[in-house]
Amino acid sequence: MSRLLEGKSALVTGGGSGIGRATCLAMAREGARVTVADLPGPGAQETVDLILAAGGTAHAVAADVTDPAQVEAMVASAVAAYGRLDCAHNNAGIAAMHVGAGGQRMCDITQAAWDRMMAVNLTGVWLCMKHEIAAMERTGGGSIVNTSSIAGLIGLPGSNAYVAAKHGVIGLTKAAAIDYAPARIRINAVCPGYVETSMIREAMTRRGDSILSTVPMHRLGVPEEIAEAVVWMSSDRSGFMTGAAMPVDGGYTAT
């Protein structure tokens, strides 16, 4: 059986850790040549080193998804390295705690915290899609998977800005999917539930039992489980799927 992404060029933002790293590794295992993008630091190159050690093909790019020039250069780097762009996973994101808004109700959130959340988690996705789609149109199509969240499907207490941004990602995904279906570009969103990453460690320390009690499978997910969904949505196996928001959440949103 052939590998799911054999010969394809893939770009992953937030590829230096967590779900992004797991997706890079899974895409490379399935035959993709991977551009690993993340903020400056060792993470992206560490992911590349893991891919190379396993016999895959990858290179690292430093990019801030809130900076239009850096996003344009990031996509150009993927195209320059591998000749085209076939798949993109727009995964870079931050949590409420990263902007000092963890557990805050709407009236308590500062303007600065709100603006930063939107800049990374929503505008960053739009900027990436803007340049990825242009590259894909030039070569006849492609597939984009945006990372939303269960917070893009439901409300969560004390997470107003995060919930708004992640709902926005799903809205953006659906609208863009309609616009670019004639161009053979499929655009979907993955909606992780509670997953074992650095973003949830602090919350698990404070209220781990409470969190697990809301998950029918009574465990956290692992990044590799989200990555498998992203790989499938990126592949031709999901060829009739576009504009969808797929929860991978242990049954959380089914309750």
N, C-alpha and C positions, 0 to 999 in steps of 0.2 A: 504494500500500500504506500502510495506517495505521501510525502510530508505535506501538511496543510498549507504552508506558506512557501513552498519550494521556489527559490529564485526571486522572491519578492523583496522589495525595499521597504523597510518599516522604520518609523520614527516614534519614539516614546518620550514624552515629557515626564519629569519627575522620575526618571529612570535610575536614579542613584540609590534608591532604597525602597522598601515596602512593596506595594502592589506594582509600582513601576518597574522595579528590578525584577520581580518575578515574571512580569510580562515580557521584558527584554529576553530573559533566559528562555522562556517558553517559545517565543517567536523564533529565536535563533535555533532552538532544538527542532522546530518545525520547518527549518530551511530558509528563514528570512535573513537578509543582511540588515543589521540593525544600527540605526543612529540613536545613541543613548544621550538624551539631553537632560541637564539639571543645572541648578545654580552652581557657580564656581565652588570648587571643593573636590575632595577625593572620590565622592560617591559614584559619579558617572564613570570614571576611569576604572574604579573597582569592579563595576558591573561589566564593563568591556573586558577586563582581565578574566573574569569568570567565563564569559562567552568564548574568548579565545582559547582558554585552557580546555574547554569542552569541544574544541574543533570548529567553532562557529566563526562568523564574520561580523565585526562591529567596530564602531569608532565613537568617541565621545565628543560632545559639543557642550560648551558652557552657555547657558541662555536663561534670561529672566523673562518669563512669559508675559510680564506686564510692560515690557519694553518693545515697541513696534519694530525698531531697527534690529534688535537682537532676535526677535522671532523670525523676521524675514531672512536674516543671515542663517539661522538654524535650519530652516527649510531648504535654503539654497545649498547648505553643506550636505544635507542628505541627498539632494539631487546630484550634486557634483561628485559625491563619493560613489554612488551606485547607478547613476544615469536616469533615475526616475524616482517617483514616490508612489507606492502602491497602497500602503497601510499607515495609519497614524493612530496612536492612542494618546489622547490629550488627558493626561493624568495628574499633572502638577496641581497641587492644591494645598490649602491650609485649613486648620480647624479654628474654632472660636477661641481656644486658649492661646493661639498664636497672635491674636490681635487684642488680647486682654479682655475678651468678652465672654469667657466661659461662664455659663450659668446665668447670664444677665438677661433680664426681660427687655423688651423693645425700648422702653423709655430710658433705660439705663445705659444703652450702648452709645459710645461716643461717635461723632461724625467720622473721626479718623479711623476708628475700628471698622465702621461700616464701609468706608471707601476702600480700605485695604482689602477687606474680604471680597468685595465686588471686583476689585482690580485683578486679584489672583484667580479667584474661583469662577468668575463669569467672563469678564472682559478678556482675561488670558486665554480662555477657551475660544472666544470669538476671534481673537487675533491669530491664534494658531490655525483655526479652520480657514480663515481668510486666505492665508498663504498656502496651506496644504491643498485646498480645493483648486486654487489656480494652478498649482503644479500638476495635480491629477487630471485636470481638464486638458492639459497639453499632451497627455499620453493616453487618453481614452478612458479614464475612470479610476476607481479605487475604493477604499473602504476606510471610514473614520469611526473610531469608538471614543466617545467622551466619557470620562468618569463623573457620574453624578453621585447619588447616594440614596439610601432609604429616606434621607432627609429631603430628597427631591420628589418623593412620592407622598409623604405624609408630613405632619407637623411634629416637632420635638420641642419640649419645654427648654427654655434657656438657651436656645440656639437660633434666634431670629434671623440674624444676618446670614448664617450658614444655610439655613433652610431656604431663605429667599434666593441665595446664589445658586443652590443646587436645583431648586425648581426652575430657575432661569436656564440652567444647562439643558434640562429636558425640553423646555420650550424652544430654545435655540436649535437643539438637535432635530426636533420635529419639523420646524419651519425650513431649516436648511435641507433636510431630507427630501422635502417636497420640491424645493427649488432646483436641486441638483440631480434628482432621479433621471431626468432626460439625458444628463451627461454621464450616466452610468457610475455615479458616485453614491455609495450607500453610506448613510450616517446614522449611527445608533448610539445609545448610552447604556452603560453598565451601572447598576445601582447597588454597590456593596452595602452589606449590613455591618455588624460589629466584627472587625477583622483584627487579627494580631499584628498590629503595627505600632510604631512609636506614637501615633496620634491618639491611641486609645489607652496607653499604659497608665497615664495619670488617672483617667476616669475609672479604670478597673481597680486601681488601688483604693479609690474612695468608695465605689459602689458596684464592685464586680458582681456580687451575688444578685443585686437588683437588676443589673443588665442581663445576666444570663437567664434570669427568671422570665424575661420577655421574649426569649428566643426559643421556639418550639424544639429545636435540636439540642438545646441546653449546652451549647459550646460556642466559642468564637470561631469564625472562619479563619483560614490562613491565606496569605497572599496568593499562593499558587492556585487556589480554587477560583479566585477572581481572574487570574491570568488565563486559566483554561477557557473561561467564558469569552474573554477578550479575543483570544486566538481564534476561536470558532467564529465569532462575529466578524473577524477580520478576513476570514477565509472564504473561498468560493462555495463552501458547504452551506453558508447562510445566504445564498445568492438572492433569495426573494424577501429578505428581511431589511427593512429600512424604516427609520422614524420610530423605532421601538425603544423602550426603556426597560431593560431586563434586570429584575432584582436577583441578587445572589446573596441571600440573607438568612439562611437557615430557617425560613418560614416566618420571619418577623412581620412582614407586611401582609401575610395571609391571615393573621389573627384579628 
